[in-house]
Every structure is written in C-alpha cells, then in structure tokens.
Amino acid sequence: MTEIPRARGRRAPGSRLTQAEVDEIFARFQAANPDPETELFYNDNFTLLVAVVLSAQATDAGVNRATPGLFRAANTPEKMVALGEAGVTDKIKTIGLYRNKAKNVVALSKKLVEDHDSEVPDTRDQLEALPGVGRKTANVVLNVAFGQPTIGIDTHAFRVANRTGLAPGKTPLKVEEVLNRIVPERYKHNAHHWLILQGRYVCKARKPECWRCIIADICLFNPKTEAPA
C-alpha cells in the first residue's frame, strides 16, 4: 500500500480526510471486492424488502435463519397478508422485536396489495410510507432492488465512517449526507456494501483488526491494534 500524506490535497467536505484519501479508500475497496452484495437472503424485491425490515436491530445471520421458513410460507404480499400476524410471528420469533416486526410486515404487505398492485415501489417517499420502513431500509431497497446510488447507514457503516475519519457524524443521516458529498460517483452504488462488510468483518465494534485492514495506513483510528501473538 502507498501511504497518502495527510497534508496532500483538499479536505473532503465534512470529512477529516483529504479527497485523495477518500478516493483511495474506495479504490481499494473496489479492487478487493468489485461486486459486493447484501448478505441477506432474498429472492425478489418483495422478499428483499421484508428481509431488510426484519434486519433492523438484528444481525443478517439471525434474519437469514428465520426467513427461509417465512418465505416458503409467504413469498408474495398476498400470501403474507393471508399468513397474518400470528403466522409471521411464529416464523420470525428468533429475531429481536419480532412481534412489532410481524405487525409491520403484514401491514406493509397489505399496503403493497392495496396501493401498489403488489409491487415494491421504487421511490423513497413511497417506500418510507410503508409500515416499518425507515430511511435506511428505503436506501437499501433502492440500491439493491433498483440500482440507485443510495447509501444505507447501519451500525457497521456508521462505526466505520466515524472511526476512520471518513465521514464523521453524530447521526446516521449526518454520516449519509457527508458520504453523499465525498464518495466519487463511480463508487456510490457499492459504497454502503463496502462499509458494512468492513465493519462486520474487519473494523469490528469491540476491537478493530487493524493488522489486516486494507485502509489502515489512511484510517485515523489510533493506536492501531496489533495481530494476536
């Protein structure tokens, strides 16, 4: 890796890194993983939407253990409505906040049937009008299902953005706004996938594994952790 001097180049707006450093971070992410994907199991836009709603305050692995059974029983909005809250609850009770999530999944399915001809809408306003769908969920669906360059900020992306100095912010929205300003357009579609994977597997919450991080020489986190003996 070629270390980029901190003083070189203009400061990226909202970042503690220079624009050259920001560009280099995403260039490295792309070189290491050109086609990142969500780790949630899904078959189509509807099952993607449901999986993302279920993933709020839960791990993707935990959601993936529950959704195969749910989607075998109900893989369309009509079938989900027919399954009902009790049926959905039974399928997802291993996931945190499962009662409220079951209520939202059935309610959003009903709204898709009634208002959208059972299709997942492709606009933020329409997505966020669905029960249980917030900004992060809408961003993920717009990105994965419809190819839009939106940036979904989960706990992993939030941590990486702040810890590295890439996009400091006290709220997910602030981090998203900074990233939208500084991430080069050619990287935006994959940006949140890279940040999520970085936080999940390398820049971990309890102890980042700096010794195997591909952006360690750019990241502002100090002191860097060392490899276990």
C-alpha positions in Angstrom: 0.0 0.0 0.0 1.1 3.5 -0.8 0.6 5.8 2.2 -1.0 9.1 1.3 0.4 12.1 3.2 -2.3 13.7 5.4 -1.4 17.2 4.2 -1.8 16.5 0.5 -4.9 17.6 -1.4 -8.0 19.5 -0.4 -10.0 18.4 2.6 -13.1 16.4 1.6 -16.2 18.4 2.8 -17.4 17.0 6.1 -14.5 14.5 6.3 -11.3 14.6 8.3 -9.6 13.0 5.3 -8.5 14.7 2.1 -10.4 13.9 -1.1 -7.4 12.0 -2.3 -7.6 9.8 0.7 -11.3 9.2 0.3 -10.8 8.3 -3.3 -8.0 5.9 -2.4 -10.1 4.2 0.3 -12.9 3.3 -2.2 -10.4 2.4 -4.9 -9.0 -0.2 -2.5 -12.4 -1.5 -1.5 -13.3 -1.9 -5.2 -10.0 -3.7 -6.0 -10.5 -6.1 -3.1 -14.3 -6.7 -3.7 -15.5 -5.4 -7.1 -19.1 -6.7 -6.8 -20.2 -6.6 -3.1 -23.7 -7.8 -2.3 -26.1 -7.8 0.6 -25.7 -10.8 2.8 -29.4 -11.0 3.4 -31.2 -13.9 1.8 -33.9 -12.8 -0.7 -35.5 -14.0 -4.0 -37.1 -10.8 -5.4 -37.9 -7.2 -4.5 -40.6 -8.2 -2.0 -38.6 -10.7 -0.1 -35.7 -8.2 -0.1 -37.9 -5.5 1.4 -39.2 -7.9 4.1 -35.7 -9.1 4.9 -34.4 -5.6 5.3 -37.3 -4.6 7.6 -36.6 -7.7 9.7 -32.9 -6.8 9.9 -33.4 -3.6 12.0 -31.6 -4.1 15.3 -30.8 -7.7 14.3 -28.0 -9.4 12.6 -28.2 -10.5 9.0 -27.2 -14.0 10.1 -30.1 -14.1 12.6 -32.5 -12.9 9.9 -31.2 -15.5 7.4 -32.0 -18.3 9.8 -35.7 -17.2 10.0 -36.6 -16.0 6.5 -36.3 -19.3 4.6 -39.2 -20.7 6.5 -41.1 -17.4 6.3 -40.6 -17.1 2.5 -41.6 -20.8 1.9 -44.9 -20.0 3.6 -45.4 -16.5 2.1 -43.3 -15.1 -0.7 -45.8 -12.6 -2.0 -47.7 -9.7 -0.4 -51.0 -11.6 -0.7 -49.6 -14.7 0.9 -48.1 -12.6 3.7 -51.4 -11.0 4.4 -53.1 -14.4 4.4 -50.4 -15.8 6.8 -51.3 -13.0 9.3 -49.5 -11.6 12.3 -49.7 -14.8 14.3 -48.3 -16.8 11.4 -45.5 -14.4 10.7 -44.7 -14.1 14.4 -44.3 -17.9 14.6 -41.8 -17.8 11.7 -39.6 -15.0 13.0 -39.8 -15.3 16.8 -36.0 -15.9 16.9 -35.5 -12.3 15.7 -35.4 -9.3 18.1 -38.6 -7.2 18.3 -40.4 -10.0 16.4 -43.9 -9.0 17.5 -43.7 -5.5 16.2 -41.9 -6.6 13.0 -44.6 -9.2 12.3 -47.2 -6.5 12.6 -45.2 -4.2 10.2 -44.6 -7.0 7.7 -48.2 -7.8 7.4 -49.2 -4.2 7.3 -46.7 -3.3 4.6 -47.8 -6.3 2.6 -51.4 -5.2 2.8 -50.4 -1.7 1.6 -48.4 -3.1 -1.3 -51.5 -5.0 -2.4 -53.9 -2.1 -2.0 -51.8 0.8 -3.2 -49.1 -0.6 -5.4 -50.5 -3.6 -7.3 -48.4 -5.9 -5.1 -45.2 -4.4 -6.4 -42.4 -2.8 -4.3 -42.3 0.9 -5.2 -39.1 2.5 -6.5 -39.3 5.9 -4.9 -38.1 6.9 -1.4 -41.4 8.7 -0.4 -43.5 5.6 -1.3 -41.1 3.2 0.4 -41.0 5.3 3.6 -44.8 5.5 3.6 -44.8 1.7 4.2 -45.1 0.5 7.8 -41.7 -0.4 9.3 -39.7 1.2 6.5 -37.3 4.0 7.5 -34.7 5.8 5.6 -32.0 3.1 6.0 -34.4 0.4 4.7 -35.5 2.6 1.8 -31.9 3.3 0.9 -31.0 -0.4 0.9 -34.0 -1.4 -1.2 -33.5 1.5 -3.7 -29.9 0.4 -4.0 -30.2 -3.4 -4.2 -33.5 -3.7 -6.0 -33.4 -0.7 -8.3 -29.7 0.0 -8.8 -29.9 3.6 -7.3 -26.7 5.0 -5.8 -28.2 5.4 -2.3 -26.1 4.8 0.8 -27.8 2.9 3.7 -26.2 3.6 7.1 -26.4 0.7 9.5 -24.4 0.3 12.7 -21.4 -1.1 10.9 -21.3 1.7 8.3 -21.8 4.3 11.0 -19.0 3.0 13.0 -16.5 2.7 10.1 -17.4 6.2 8.8 -16.7 7.7 12.3 -13.8 5.6 13.4 -11.8 6.1 10.2 -12.4 9.8 9.9 -14.1 9.2 6.6 -17.5 10.7 7.4 -17.8 11.8 11.0 -21.3 12.4 12.2 -23.4 12.1 15.3 -26.4 10.6 13.4 -26.8 8.1 10.6 -28.3 10.9 8.5 -25.3 13.2 9.0 -23.0 10.4 8.0 -25.1 9.7 4.9 -25.0 13.3 3.9 -21.2 13.5 4.2 -20.7 10.3 2.3 -23.0 11.6 -0.5 -20.8 14.7 -0.8 -17.4 12.9 -0.8 -17.8 9.5 -2.3 -16.9 9.6 -6.0 -19.9 8.8 -8.2 -18.3 5.7 -9.7 -18.2 4.1 -6.2 -21.5 5.3 -4.8 -23.6 2.2 -5.8 -21.3 -0.1 -3.8 -20.2 2.3 -1.1 -22.5 1.2 1.7 -21.9 -2.5 1.0 -18.1 -2.0 1.4 -18.6 0.0 4.6 -20.9 -2.6 6.1 -18.6 -5.5 5.2 -15.6 -3.6 6.5 -17.4 -3.0 9.9 -18.8 -6.6 10.1 -15.5 -8.4 9.4 -12.6 -6.1 10.0 -13.4 -2.8 11.8 -15.3 -4.7 14.5 -17.2 -2.9 17.3 -15.2 -4.3 20.2 -11.8 -4.4 18.7 -10.9 -3.5 15.1 -8.5 -5.8 13.4 -6.2 -3.1 12.1 -3.4 -5.6 11.2 -5.4 -7.0 8.3 -7.2 -3.8 7.2 -6.5 -2.6 3.7 -7.0 1.0 4.6 -5.1 1.0 7.9 -2.5 3.5 6.6 -5.2 6.0 5.7 -7.5 5.5 8.7 -7.2 8.0 11.5 -8.0 5.5 14.3 -5.2 5.3 16.8 -3.5 3.4 18.3 -3.8 0.7 15.7 -4.4 -2.8 17.1 -1.8 -5.5 16.6 -2.2 -9.1 15.4 -2.6 -11.6 18.2 0.6 -13.3 19.2 
